[in-house]
Amino acid sequence: MLWREYIVYRDRSGEVVIRGEHVQRWISLAPAAGADEILVRAGRILDGGTTAPARSEAVVALSAGTGELAATCRRLLADTAAAPAPASAPPEPGRAKGRRPAKARSGRGSRRHTGLGSWVVIACVLGVLGLCAYRVVVP
């Protein structure tokens, strides 16, 4: 379900960025200095939708596997979430934040409907199950 809740893109410098607007966090993966290393950085998304500079970063060896990479990503995102919010907040953050989630909820509801591709997959699975049941019932 990554594609429904997150925005994944490649920026100008070649980094892969994953933005979670609903959690106000971003994480990026970029090649590091070593041939078998990747630089993982995490930060916040500001109220206007712009990304704040990275609050934490780590270098992970690709030979370690996806388990260590995933653990590092979770740790960096937890560190970013635990860090205090930026001090440059507007004087009335309650009103601005109160309106934003309402818009996000109403817009997100229309995006969560089952797409055409999902219905095709469901129809194919039901067709295969029906064929199997037919072969069992009719010898």
The first five atom37 places (N, CA, C, CB, O) and aatype in JSON, in Angstrom:
{
  "aatype": [12, 10, 17, 1, 6, 18, 9, 19, 18, 1, 3, 1, 15, 7, 6, 19, 19, 9, 1, 7, 6, 8, 19, 5, 1, 17, 9, 15, 10, 0, 14, 0, 0, 7, 0, 3, 6, 9, 10, 19, 1, 0, 7, 1, 9, 10, 3, 7, 7, 16, 16, 0, 14, 0, 1, 15, 6, 0, 19, 19, 0, 10, 15, 0, 7, 16, 7, 6, 10, 0, 0, 16, 4, 1, 1, 10, 10, 0, 3, 16, 0, 0, 0, 14, 0, 14, 0, 15, 0, 14, 14, 6, 14, 7, 1, 0, 11, 7, 1, 1, 14, 0, 11, 0, 1, 15, 7, 1, 7, 15, 1, 1, 8, 16, 7, 10, 7, 15, 17, 19, 19, 9, 0, 4, 19, 10, 7, 19, 10, 7, 10, 4, 0, 18, 1, 19, 19, 19, 14],
  "atom_mask": [
    [1, 1, 1, 1, 1],
    [1, 1, 1, 1, 1],
    [1, 1, 1, 1, 1],
    [1, 1, 1, 1, 1],
    [1, 1, 1, 1, 1],
    [1, 1, 1, 1, 1],
    [1, 1, 1, 1, 1],
    [1, 1, 1, 1, 1],
    [1, 1, 1, 1, 1],
    [1, 1, 1, 1, 1],
    [1, 1, 1, 1, 1],
    [1, 1, 1, 1, 1],
    [1, 1, 1, 1, 1],
    [1, 1, 1, 0, 1],
    [1, 1, 1, 1, 1],
    [1, 1, 1, 1, 1],
    [1, 1, 1, 1, 1],
    [1, 1, 1, 1, 1],
    [1, 1, 1, 1, 1],
    [1, 1, 1, 0, 1],
    [1, 1, 1, 1, 1],
    [1, 1, 1, 1, 1],
    [1, 1, 1, 1, 1],
    [1, 1, 1, 1, 1],
    [1, 1, 1, 1, 1],
    [1, 1, 1, 1, 1],
    [1, 1, 1, 1, 1],
    [1, 1, 1, 1, 1],
    [1, 1, 1, 1, 1],
    [1, 1, 1, 1, 1],
    [1, 1, 1, 1, 1],
    [1, 1, 1, 1, 1],
    [1, 1, 1, 1, 1],
    [1, 1, 1, 0, 1],
    [1, 1, 1, 1, 1],
    [1, 1, 1, 1, 1],
    [1, 1, 1, 1, 1],
    [1, 1, 1, 1, 1],
    [1, 1, 1, 1, 1],
    [1, 1, 1, 1, 1],
    [1, 1, 1, 1, 1],
    [1, 1, 1, 1, 1],
    [1, 1, 1, 0, 1],
    [1, 1, 1, 1, 1],
    [1, 1, 1, 1, 1],
    [1, 1, 1, 1, 1],
    [1, 1, 1, 1, 1],
    [1, 1, 1, 0, 1],
    [1, 1, 1, 0, 1],
    [1, 1, 1, 1, 1],
    [1, 1, 1, 1, 1],
    [1, 1, 1, 1, 1],
    [1, 1, 1, 1, 1],
    [1, 1, 1, 1, 1],
    [1, 1, 1, 1, 1],
    [1, 1, 1, 1, 1],
    [1, 1, 1, 1, 1],
    [1, 1, 1, 1, 1],
    [1, 1, 1, 1, 1],
    [1, 1, 1, 1, 1],
    [1, 1, 1, 1, 1],
    [1, 1, 1, 1, 1],
    [1, 1, 1, 1, 1],
    [1, 1, 1, 1, 1],
    [1, 1, 1, 0, 1],
    [1, 1, 1, 1, 1],
    [1, 1, 1, 0, 1],
    [1, 1, 1, 1, 1],
    [1, 1, 1, 1, 1],
    [1, 1, 1, 1, 1],
    [1, 1, 1, 1, 1],
    [1, 1, 1, 1, 1],
    [1, 1, 1, 1, 1],
    [1, 1, 1, 1, 1],
    [1, 1, 1, 1, 1],
    [1, 1, 1, 1, 1],
    [1, 1, 1, 1, 1],
    [1, 1, 1, 1, 1],
    [1, 1, 1, 1, 1],
    [1, 1, 1, 1, 1],
    [1, 1, 1, 1, 1],
    [1, 1, 1, 1, 1],
    [1, 1, 1, 1, 1],
    [1, 1, 1, 1, 1],
    [1, 1, 1, 1, 1],
    [1, 1, 1, 1, 1],
    [1, 1, 1, 1, 1],
    [1, 1, 1, 1, 1],
    [1, 1, 1, 1, 1],
    [1, 1, 1, 1, 1],
    [1, 1, 1, 1, 1],
    [1, 1, 1, 1, 1],
    [1, 1, 1, 1, 1],
    [1, 1, 1, 0, 1],
    [1, 1, 1, 1, 1],
    [1, 1, 1, 1, 1],
    [1, 1, 1, 1, 1],
    [1, 1, 1, 0, 1],
    [1, 1, 1, 1, 1],
    [1, 1, 1, 1, 1],
    [1, 1, 1, 1, 1],
    [1, 1, 1, 1, 1],
    [1, 1, 1, 1, 1],
    [1, 1, 1, 1, 1],
    [1, 1, 1, 1, 1],
    [1, 1, 1, 1, 1],
    [1, 1, 1, 0, 1],
    [1, 1, 1, 1, 1],
    [1, 1, 1, 0, 1],
    [1, 1, 1, 1, 1],
    [1, 1, 1, 1, 1],
    [1, 1, 1, 1, 1],
    [1, 1, 1, 1, 1],
    [1, 1, 1, 1, 1],
    [1, 1, 1, 0, 1],
    [1, 1, 1, 1, 1],
    [1, 1, 1, 0, 1],
    [1, 1, 1, 1, 1],
    [1, 1, 1, 1, 1],
    [1, 1, 1, 1, 1],
    [1, 1, 1, 1, 1],
    [1, 1, 1, 1, 1],
    [1, 1, 1, 1, 1],
    [1, 1, 1, 1, 1],
    [1, 1, 1, 1, 1],
    [1, 1, 1, 1, 1],
    [1, 1, 1, 0, 1],
    [1, 1, 1, 1, 1],
    [1, 1, 1, 1, 1],
    [1, 1, 1, 0, 1],
    [1, 1, 1, 1, 1],
    [1, 1, 1, 1, 1],
    [1, 1, 1, 1, 1],
    [1, 1, 1, 1, 1],
    [1, 1, 1, 1, 1],
    [1, 1, 1, 1, 1],
    [1, 1, 1, 1, 1],
    [1, 1, 1, 1, 1],
    [1, 1, 1, 1, 1]
  ],
  "atom_positions": [
    [[0.81, -1.2, 0.0], [0.0, 0.0, 0.0], [0.85, 1.26, 0.0], [-0.92, 0.0, 1.19], [0.34, 2.35, 0.25]],
    [[2.13, 1.13, -0.27], [3.04, 2.27, -0.26], [2.57, 3.36, -1.2], [4.44, 1.83, -0.63], [2.67, 4.54, -0.86]],
    [[2.05, 3.01, -2.37], [1.71, 4.01, -3.37], [0.47, 4.81, -3.01], [1.51, 3.34, -4.7], [0.22, 5.85, -3.62]],
    [[-0.32, 4.37, -2.05], [-1.52, 5.11, -1.68], [-1.26, 6.16, -0.62], [-2.57, 4.16, -1.2], [-1.96, 7.17, -0.57]],
    [[-0.27, 5.95, 0.24], [-0.05, 6.86, 1.34], [1.23, 7.66, 1.23], [-0.04, 6.1, 2.61], [1.42, 8.62, 1.98]],
    [[2.1, 7.31, 0.31], [3.39, 7.97, 0.2], [3.65, 8.4, -1.23], [4.51, 7.04, 0.69], [3.1, 7.83, -2.17]],
    [[4.49, 9.41, -1.38], [4.93, 9.87, -2.69], [6.38, 9.44, -2.84], [4.77, 11.43, -2.85], [7.22, 9.79, -2.01]],
    [[6.68, 8.7, -3.89], [8.04, 8.22, -4.14], [8.51, 8.86, -5.44], [8.1, 6.65, -4.21], [7.83, 8.76, -6.46]],
    [[9.68, 9.52, -5.41], [10.22, 10.14, -6.62], [11.73, 10.2, -6.54], [9.63, 11.55, -6.82], [12.33, 9.96, -5.49]],
    [[12.34, 10.52, -7.67], [13.8, 10.72, -7.76], [14.02, 12.21, -7.97], [14.45, 9.86, -8.93], [13.47, 12.8, -8.89]],
    [[14.84, 12.82, -7.1], [15.08, 14.26, -7.24], [16.21, 14.53, -8.23], [15.4, 14.87, -5.87], [16.76, 13.62, -8.84]],
    [[16.55, 15.82, -8.38], [17.53, 16.22, -9.39], [18.91, 15.63, -9.17], [17.64, 17.7, -9.42], [19.65, 15.41, -10.13]],
    [[19.28, 15.39, -7.93], [20.61, 14.86, -7.64], [20.67, 13.33, -7.73], [21.06, 15.3, -6.26], [21.74, 12.75, -7.53]],
    [[19.56, 12.67, -8.03], [19.55, 11.23, -8.19], [19.12, 10.46, -6.95], [0.0, 0.0, 0.0], [19.09, 9.23, -6.97]],
    [[18.78, 11.16, -5.88], [18.31, 10.49, -4.66], [16.88, 9.99, -4.85], [18.39, 11.44, -3.44], [16.09, 10.62, -5.56]],
    [[16.56, 8.88, -4.23], [15.18, 8.4, -4.18], [14.58, 8.94, -2.89], [15.09, 6.82, -4.25], [15.11, 8.7, -1.81]],
    [[13.48, 9.67, -3.01], [12.85, 10.32, -1.85], [11.47, 9.71, -1.65], [12.76, 11.87, -2.05], [10.71, 9.54, -2.6]],
    [[11.15, 9.4, -0.4], [9.83, 8.89, -0.04], [9.24, 9.9, 0.93], [9.9, 7.44, 0.6], [9.78, 10.13, 2.02]],
    [[8.11, 10.52, 0.54], [7.45, 11.54, 1.36], [6.17, 10.97, 1.94], [7.16, 12.82, 0.53], [5.35, 10.4, 1.22]],
    [[6.0, 11.13, 3.24], [4.77, 10.75, 3.91], [4.08, 12.01, 4.39], [0.0, 0.0, 0.0], [4.33, 12.47, 5.51]],
    [[3.2, 12.58, 3.56], [2.53, 13.83, 3.91], [1.69, 13.68, 5.18], [1.64, 14.31, 2.75], [1.61, 14.61, 5.98]],
    [[1.06, 12.52, 5.37], [0.18, 12.32, 6.52], [0.96, 12.23, 7.83], [-0.64, 11.06, 6.32], [0.38, 12.46, 8.89]],
    [[2.24, 11.9, 7.79], [3.06, 11.84, 9.0], [4.08, 12.97, 9.04], [3.77, 10.5, 9.1], [4.86, 13.08, 9.99]],
    [[4.09, 13.83, 7.99], [4.98, 14.99, 7.92], [6.44, 14.59, 8.02], [4.63, 15.98, 9.02], [7.23, 15.27, 8.69]],
    [[6.83, 13.49, 7.36], [8.22, 13.03, 7.37], [8.65, 12.68, 5.96], [8.4, 11.8, 8.31], [7.81, 12.37, 5.11]],
    [[9.95, 12.72, 5.7], [10.52, 12.26, 4.44], [11.78, 11.48, 4.73], [10.81, 13.45, 3.48], [12.42, 11.67, 5.76]],
    [[12.14, 10.6, 3.8], [13.37, 9.83, 3.92], [13.94, 9.7, 2.51], [13.13, 8.41, 4.58], [13.19, 9.54, 1.54]],
    [[15.27, 9.77, 2.4], [15.89, 9.66, 1.08], [17.02, 8.64, 1.1], [16.41, 11.03, 0.61], [17.68, 8.45, 2.12]],
    [[17.22, 8.01, -0.04], [18.28, 7.03, -0.22], [19.15, 7.51, -1.38], [17.7, 5.59, -0.51], [18.64, 7.8, -2.46]],
    [[20.46, 7.6, -1.13], [21.38, 8.09, -2.16], [22.67, 7.29, -2.1], [21.68, 9.6, -1.98], [23.02, 6.76, -1.04]],
    [[23.38, 7.18, -3.21], [24.67, 6.5, -3.19], [25.64, 7.24, -2.26], [25.26, 6.39, -4.61], [25.67, 8.47, -2.26]],
    [[26.4, 6.49, -1.49], [27.4, 7.1, -0.6], [28.76, 7.04, -1.27], [27.43, 6.37, 0.79], [28.88, 6.63, -2.43]],
    [[29.79, 7.45, -0.55], [31.14, 7.49, -1.1], [31.65, 6.1, -1.47], [32.1, 8.14, -0.11], [32.34, 5.94, -2.47]],
    [[31.31, 5.11, -0.67], [31.75, 3.74, -0.94], [30.91, 3.11, -2.05], [0.0, 0.0, 0.0], [29.77, 3.5, -2.27]],
    [[31.47, 2.14, -2.73], [30.75, 1.49, -3.83], [29.59, 0.64, -3.32], [31.7, 0.62, -4.64], [28.6, 0.48, -4.02]],
    [[29.7, 0.11, -2.12], [28.68, -0.79, -1.58], [27.95, -0.13, -0.41], [29.32, -2.11, -1.13], [27.52, -0.82, 0.52]],
    [[27.82, 1.19, -0.45], [27.18, 1.91, 0.66], [26.08, 2.82, 0.13], [28.23, 2.74, 1.45], [26.1, 3.26, -1.02]],
    [[25.12, 3.08, 1.0], [24.02, 3.96, 0.67], [23.83, 4.95, 1.82], [22.71, 3.16, 0.39], [23.91, 4.58, 2.99]],
    [[23.58, 6.21, 1.48], [23.35, 7.26, 2.46], [21.85, 7.39, 2.67], [23.98, 8.62, 2.01], [21.1, 7.64, 1.72]],
    [[21.4, 7.21, 3.91], [19.99, 7.32, 4.25], [19.82, 8.56, 5.1], [19.48, 6.04, 5.01], [20.49, 8.72, 6.13]],
    [[18.92, 9.46, 4.68], [18.67, 10.7, 5.42], [17.18, 10.82, 5.68], [19.19, 11.95, 4.64], [16.36, 10.37, 4.88]],
    [[16.82, 11.43, 6.82], [15.41, 11.6, 7.17], [15.2, 13.0, 7.72], [14.96, 10.54, 8.21], [16.1, 13.58, 8.32]],
    [[14.0, 13.54, 7.5], [13.68, 14.87, 7.99], [12.18, 15.09, 8.03], [0.0, 0.0, 0.0], [11.39, 14.17, 7.82]],
    [[11.8, 16.33, 8.31], [10.39, 16.71, 8.44], [9.9, 17.39, 7.16], [10.19, 17.64, 9.64], [10.69, 17.88, 6.36]],
    [[8.58, 17.41, 7.0], [7.94, 18.18, 5.96], [7.28, 19.36, 6.65], [6.89, 17.32, 5.13], [6.5, 19.18, 7.59]],
    [[7.58, 20.57, 6.2], [7.06, 21.78, 6.82], [5.61, 22.01, 6.39], [7.92, 22.99, 6.45], [5.1, 21.33, 5.5]],
    [[4.94, 22.99, 7.04], [3.53, 23.25, 6.79], [3.22, 23.56, 5.33], [3.06, 24.38, 7.65], [2.18, 23.15, 4.82]],
    [[4.1, 24.28, 4.65], [3.85, 24.63, 3.26], [4.09, 23.49, 2.29], [0.0, 0.0, 0.0], [3.84, 23.64, 1.1]],
    [[4.57, 22.35, 2.78], [4.85, 21.21, 1.92], [6.31, 21.1, 1.51], [0.0, 0.0, 0.0], [6.69, 20.15, 0.83]],
    [[7.13, 22.07, 1.92], [8.55, 22.0, 1.59], [9.26, 21.09, 2.57], [9.19, 23.4, 1.58], [8.81, 20.91, 3.7]],
    [[10.37, 20.53, 2.15], [11.12, 19.63, 3.02], [12.14, 20.42, 3.82], [11.81, 18.52, 2.22], [12.86, 21.25, 3.27]],
    [[12.2, 20.16, 5.09], [13.21, 20.76, 5.95], [14.52, 19.99, 5.76], [12.77, 20.75, 7.46], [14.49, 18.85, 5.29]],
    [[15.65, 20.59, 6.1], [16.91, 19.86, 6.0], [16.88, 18.58, 6.85], [18.09, 20.75, 6.44], [16.12, 18.47, 7.81]],
    [[17.7, 17.63, 6.46], [17.73, 16.34, 7.16], [18.08, 16.53, 8.62], [18.73, 15.39, 6.49], [19.01, 17.26, 8.95]],
    [[17.34, 15.86, 9.5], [17.63, 15.91, 10.93], [18.57, 14.79, 11.34], [16.33, 15.82, 11.73], [19.28, 14.91, 12.33]],
    [[18.57, 13.7, 10.59], [19.45, 12.59, 10.92], [19.82, 11.85, 9.64], [18.78, 11.62, 11.93], [19.07, 11.83, 8.67]],
    [[21.0, 11.25, 9.65], [21.46, 10.49, 8.49], [22.38, 9.38, 8.94], [22.17, 11.4, 7.48], [22.96, 9.43, 10.02]],
    [[22.51, 8.36, 8.09], [23.37, 7.21, 8.38], [23.82, 6.6, 7.06], [22.62, 6.16, 9.27], [23.15, 6.72, 6.04]],
    [[24.97, 5.94, 7.11], [25.49, 5.21, 5.95], [25.31, 3.73, 6.23], [27.01, 5.57, 5.67], [25.71, 3.23, 7.29]],
    [[24.71, 3.01, 5.27], [24.42, 1.59, 5.43], [25.11, 0.82, 4.31], [22.88, 1.32, 5.44], [25.04, 1.21, 3.14]],
    [[25.76, -0.28, 4.66], [26.37, -1.15, 3.66], [25.28, -1.98, 2.99], [27.47, -2.06, 4.3], [24.47, -2.61, 3.68]],
    [[25.26, -1.99, 1.67], [24.25, -2.77, 0.96], [24.44, -4.26, 1.13], [24.27, -2.42, -0.52], [23.49, -5.03, 1.0]],
    [[25.66, -4.68, 1.42], [25.91, -6.1, 1.62], [25.26, -6.62, 2.9], [27.41, -6.37, 1.65], [25.13, -7.83, 3.08]],
    [[24.86, -5.71, 3.8], [24.23, -6.12, 5.05], [22.82, -6.66, 4.82], [24.17, -4.94, 6.02], [22.32, -7.43, 5.64]],
    [[22.17, -6.28, 3.73], [20.85, -6.79, 3.43], [19.74, -5.79, 3.73], [0.0, 0.0, 0.0], [19.97, -4.73, 4.31]],
    [[18.54, -6.16, 3.3], [17.41, -5.26, 3.45], [16.95, -5.14, 4.89], [16.26, -5.72, 2.58], [16.36, -4.12, 5.26]],
    [[17.2, -6.14, 5.71], [16.8, -6.08, 7.12], [17.49, -4.95, 7.85], [0.0, 0.0, 0.0], [16.85, -4.19, 8.59]],
    [[18.79, -4.84, 7.66], [19.53, -3.75, 8.32], [19.15, -2.4, 7.73], [21.04, -3.98, 8.19], [19.06, -1.42, 8.47]],
    [[18.93, -2.34, 6.42], [18.51, -1.09, 5.8], [17.16, -0.64, 6.34], [18.45, -1.24, 4.27], [16.97, 0.53, 6.64]],
    [[16.22, -1.57, 6.46], [14.9, -1.24, 7.0], [14.99, -0.8, 8.46], [13.96, -2.45, 6.88], [14.3, 0.14, 8.86]],
    [[15.83, -1.47, 9.25], [15.99, -1.09, 10.65], [16.59, 0.31, 10.76], [16.89, -2.1, 11.39], [16.18, 1.09, 11.62]],
    [[17.54, 0.63, 9.9], [18.14, 1.97, 9.91], [17.1, 3.01, 9.53], [19.34, 2.04, 8.96], [17.04, 4.07, 10.15]],
    [[16.29, 2.73, 8.52], [15.24, 3.67, 8.12], [14.25, 3.91, 9.25], [14.5, 3.16, 6.87], [13.87, 5.05, 9.52]],
    [[13.82, 2.83, 9.92], [12.89, 2.99, 11.05], [13.51, 3.8, 12.17], [12.47, 1.61, 11.58], [12.84, 4.64, 12.77]],
    [[14.81, 3.56, 12.47], [15.48, 4.3, 13.53], [15.58, 5.78, 13.19], [16.87, 3.72, 13.79], [15.33, 6.63, 14.05]],
    [[15.95, 6.11, 11.95], [16.07, 7.51, 11.56], [14.72, 8.22, 11.6], [16.68, 7.62, 10.16], [14.63, 9.37, 12.03]],
    [[13.66, 7.54, 11.14], [12.34, 8.16, 11.18], [11.86, 8.34, 12.62], [11.33, 7.32, 10.4], [11.18, 9.32, 12.93]],
    [[12.19, 7.4, 13.5], [11.83, 7.54, 14.92], [12.6, 8.7, 15.54], [12.11, 6.23, 15.69], [12.04, 9.46, 16.34]],
    [[13.89, 8.84, 15.2], [14.67, 9.97, 15.7], [14.09, 11.29, 15.23], [16.13, 9.85, 15.27], [14.04, 12.26, 15.99]],
    [[13.65, 11.34, 13.99], [13.05, 12.55, 13.43], [11.74, 12.87, 14.13], [12.84, 12.41, 11.92], [11.44, 14.03, 14.4]],
    [[10.95, 11.85, 14.41], [9.67, 12.05, 15.09], [9.87, 12.5, 16.53], [8.83, 10.78, 15.05], [9.08, 13.28, 17.05]],
    [[10.93, 12.0, 17.17], [11.18, 12.34, 18.57], [11.77, 13.73, 18.73], [12.11, 11.32, 19.19], [11.66, 14.33, 19.8]],
    [[12.38, 14.27, 17.69], [12.99, 15.6, 17.76], [11.89, 16.64, 17.89], [13.87, 15.87, 16.52], [10.8, 16.47, 17.34]],
    [[12.16, 17.75, 18.61], [11.14, 18.79, 18.75], [10.83, 19.45, 17.42], [11.6, 19.84, 19.76], [11.66, 19.48, 16.51]],
    [[9.63, 19.98, 17.31], [9.2, 20.66, 16.08], [10.02, 21.92, 15.87], [7.69, 21.01, 16.14], [10.55, 22.47, 16.83]],
    [[10.15, 22.39, 14.63], [10.92, 23.6, 14.36], [10.33, 24.81, 15.09], [10.97, 23.87, 12.87], [9.12, 24.92, 15.25]],
    [[11.21, 25.7, 15.53], [10.79, 26.87, 16.3], [10.17, 27.95, 15.43], [11.97, 27.44, 17.05], [9.56, 28.87, 15.97]],
    [[10.31, 27.88, 14.13], [9.8, 28.92, 13.24], [8.36, 28.68, 12.84], [10.67, 29.01, 12.0], [7.99, 28.85, 11.67]],
    [[7.53, 28.29, 13.8], [6.12, 28.03, 13.52], [5.36, 29.34, 13.47], [5.52, 27.08, 14.58], [5.74, 30.29, 14.16]],
    [[4.29, 29.44, 12.69], [3.49, 30.65, 12.64], [2.8, 30.89, 13.97], [2.46, 30.58, 11.51], [2.63, 29.95, 14.74]],
    [[2.37, 32.13, 14.27], [1.77, 32.43, 15.57], [0.46, 31.69, 15.82], [1.53, 33.9, 15.68], [0.11, 31.47, 16.98]],
    [[-0.28, 31.29, 14.77], [-1.53, 30.57, 14.97], [-1.46, 29.19, 14.32], [-2.7, 31.37, 14.38], [-2.16, 28.94, 13.35]],
    [[-0.62, 28.28, 14.85], [-0.5, 26.98, 14.2], [-1.74, 26.11, 14.36], [0.69, 26.25, 14.75], [-1.97, 25.22, 13.54]],
    [[-2.54, 26.34, 15.4], [-3.71, 25.52, 15.63], [-4.74, 25.65, 14.52], [0.0, 0.0, 0.0], [-5.33, 24.66, 14.09]],
    [[-4.95, 26.87, 14.05], [-5.93, 27.09, 12.99], [-5.45, 26.52, 11.67], [-6.24, 28.57, 12.84], [-6.21, 25.89, 10.94]],
    [[-4.17, 26.74, 11.35], [-3.65, 26.25, 10.07], [-3.61, 24.72, 10.06], [-2.23, 26.82, 9.81], [-3.95, 24.1, 9.06]],
    [[-3.2, 24.13, 11.17], [-3.13, 22.68, 11.21], [-4.52, 22.07, 11.28], [-2.29, 22.22, 12.41], [-4.73, 20.96, 10.78]],
    [[-5.47, 22.78, 11.91], [-6.82, 22.26, 12.01], [-7.5, 22.15, 10.65], [0.0, 0.0, 0.0], [-8.28, 21.23, 10.41]],
    [[-7.22, 23.08, 9.76], [-7.83, 23.06, 8.44], [-7.16, 22.06, 7.51], [-7.79, 24.44, 7.82], [-7.84, 21.44, 6.7]],
    [[-5.86, 21.91, 7.62], [-5.12, 21.03, 6.69], [-5.53, 19.57, 6.76], [-3.64, 21.13, 6.97], [-5.82, 18.98, 5.72]],
    [[-5.58, 18.97, 7.95], [-5.97, 17.56, 7.97], [-7.38, 17.32, 7.45], [-5.86, 17.02, 9.38], [-7.66, 16.27, 6.87]],
    [[-8.29, 18.29, 7.64], [-9.64, 18.11, 7.14], [-9.62, 18.01, 5.62], [-10.55, 19.27, 7.59], [-10.32, 17.17, 5.05]],
    [[-8.83, 18.85, 4.96], [-8.71, 18.77, 3.51], [-8.07, 17.46, 3.1], [-7.91, 19.96, 2.96], [-8.49, 16.83, 2.13]],
    [[-7.05, 17.05, 3.84], [-6.35, 15.82, 3.49], [-7.28, 14.61, 3.64], [-5.09, 15.64, 4.37], [-7.23, 13.69, 2.83]],
    [[-8.12, 14.63, 4.67], [-9.02, 13.51, 4.87], [-10.06, 13.43, 3.75], [-9.72, 13.62, 6.22], [-10.33, 12.35, 3.23]],
    [[-10.64, 14.58, 3.39], [-11.67, 14.53, 2.36], [-11.08, 14.13, 1.01], [-12.38, 15.88, 2.24], [-11.72, 13.4, 0.26]],
    [[-9.88, 14.6, 0.69], [-9.24, 14.24, -0.57], [-8.74, 12.81, -0.56], [0.0, 0.0, 0.0], [-8.81, 12.13, -1.58]],
    [[-8.26, 12.36, 0.58], [-7.7, 11.02, 0.66], [-8.79, 9.97, 0.51], [-6.96, 10.82, 1.98], [-8.53, 8.89, -0.01]],
    [[-10.01, 10.28, 0.95], [-11.09, 9.31, 0.84], [-11.39, 8.93, -0.6], [0.0, 0.0, 0.0], [-11.69, 7.78, -0.89]],
    [[-11.3, 9.9, -1.51], [-11.58, 9.6, -2.91], [-10.45, 8.8, -3.54], [-11.82, 10.89, -3.7], [-10.68, 8.08, -4.51]],
    [[-9.23, 8.92, -3.03], [-8.11, 8.18, -3.59], [-8.05, 6.75, -3.09], [-6.82, 8.88, -3.27], [-7.32, 5.94, -3.65]],
    [[-8.78, 6.41, -2.07], [-8.68, 5.08, -1.48], [-9.65, 4.08, -2.1], [-8.93, 5.16, 0.0], [-9.7, 2.93, -1.68]],
    [[-10.42, 4.49, -3.09], [-11.33, 3.55, -3.74], [-10.53, 2.51, -4.5], [-12.31, 4.28, -4.67], [-9.42, 2.78, -4.98]],
    [[-11.11, 1.33, -4.62], [-10.44, 0.24, -5.33], [-10.34, 0.59, -6.81], [-11.19, -1.1, -5.13], [-11.34, 0.94, -7.44]],
    [[-9.14, 0.49, -7.35], [-8.9, 0.85, -8.74], [-9.32, -0.25, -9.69], [0.0, 0.0, 0.0], [-9.65, -1.36, -9.28]],
    [[-9.3, 0.07, -10.99], [-9.69, -0.88, -12.02], [-8.78, -2.1, -12.03], [-9.68, -0.2, -13.39], [-9.25, -3.22, -12.21]],
    [[-7.49, -1.88, -11.84], [-6.54, -3.01, -11.83], [-6.85, -4.0, -10.72], [0.0, 0.0, 0.0], [-6.73, -5.21, -10.92]],
    [[-7.24, -3.49, -9.56], [-7.59, -4.38, -8.45], [-8.84, -5.2, -8.78], [-7.82, -3.57, -7.16], [-8.9, -6.39, -8.45]],
    [[-9.82, -4.58, -9.42], [-11.02, -5.32, -9.79], [-10.72, -6.4, -10.82], [-12.09, -4.36, -10.33], [-11.31, -7.48, -10.78]],
    [[-9.81, -6.12, -11.74], [-9.42, -7.12, -12.74], [-8.77, -8.32, -12.05], [-8.46, -6.52, -13.79], [-9.07, -9.47, -12.38]],
    [[-7.89, -8.05, -11.1], [-7.23, -9.14, -10.36], [-8.26, -9.95, -9.58], [-6.16, -8.57, -9.39], [-8.21, -11.18, -9.58]],
    [[-9.19, -9.28, -8.93], [-10.24, -9.98, -8.17], [-11.08, -10.84, -9.1], [-11.13, -8.97, -7.42], [-11.41, -11.98, -8.77]],
    [[-11.44, -10.3, -10.27], [-12.24, -11.07, -11.23], [-11.48, -12.3, -11.72], [-12.64, -10.19, -12.42], [-12.07, -13.37, -11.86]],
    [[-10.19, -12.16, -11.98], [-9.38, -13.3, -12.42], [-9.3, -14.38, -11.34], [-7.97, -12.85, -12.81], [-9.42, -15.57, -11.64]],
    [[-9.1, -13.96, -10.11], [-9.02, -14.93, -9.01], [-10.36, -15.65, -8.85], [-8.63, -14.22, -7.68], [-10.39, -16.87, -8.67]],
    [[-11.46, -14.9, -8.92], [-12.77, -15.54, -8.82], [-13.01, -16.49, -9.99], [-13.88, -14.48, -8.77], [-13.62, -17.54, -9.81]],
    [[-12.56, -16.13, -11.18], [-12.69, -17.01, -12.34], [-11.94, -18.31, -12.16], [0.0, 0.0, 0.0], [-12.46, -19.38, -12.47]],
    [[-10.72, -18.23, -11.65], [-9.92, -19.43, -11.4], [-10.57, -20.29, -10.33], [-8.48, -19.06, -10.98], [-10.64, -21.51, -10.48]],
    [[-11.06, -19.67, -9.26], [-11.75, -20.43, -8.22], [-13.01, -21.09, -8.76], [-12.1, -19.52, -7.03], [-13.31, -22.23, -8.42]],
    [[-13.75, -20.38, -9.61], [-14.95, -20.95, -10.21], [-14.63, -22.13, -11.11], [0.0, 0.0, 0.0], [-15.34, -23.14, -11.1]],
    [[-13.55, -22.02, -11.88], [-13.13, -23.12, -12.75], [-12.73, -24.34, -11.92], [-11.96, -22.68, -13.64], [-13.08, -25.46, -12.27]],
    [[-11.99, -24.12, -10.83], [-11.6, -25.23, -9.95], [-12.84, -25.89, -9.34], [-10.66, -24.74, -8.83], [-12.92, -27.11, -9.28]],
    [[-13.79, -25.09, -8.89], [-15.01, -25.64, -8.3], [-15.81, -26.41, -9.35], [-15.87, -24.51, -7.7], [-16.38, -27.45, -9.04]],
    [[-15.85, -25.91, -10.57], [-16.57, -26.6, -11.65], [-15.94, -27.95, -11.95], [-16.58, -25.74, -12.93], [-16.66, -28.93, -12.16]],
    [[-14.61, -28.01, -11.95], [-13.93, -29.28, -12.23], [-14.14, -30.29, -11.1], [-12.43, -29.04, -12.43], [-14.17, -31.5, -11.35]],
    [[-14.3, -29.8, -9.88], [-14.54, -30.71, -8.75], [-15.97, -31.24, -8.81], [-14.28, -29.99, -7.4], [-16.19, -32.43, -8.56]],
    [[-16.93, -30.39, -9.13], [-18.34, -30.78, -9.15], [-18.66, -31.61, -10.38], [-19.24, -29.54, -9.1], [-19.34, -32.63, -10.26]],
    [[-18.19, -31.2, -11.56], [-18.48, -31.91, -12.81], [-17.25, -32.71, -13.2], [-18.9, -30.92, -13.96], [-16.23, -32.13, -13.58]],
    [[-17.31, -34.06, -13.1], [-16.12, -34.87, -13.4], [-15.81, -34.97, -14.86], [-16.3, -36.25, -12.86], [-14.84, -35.62, -15.24]]
  ]
}
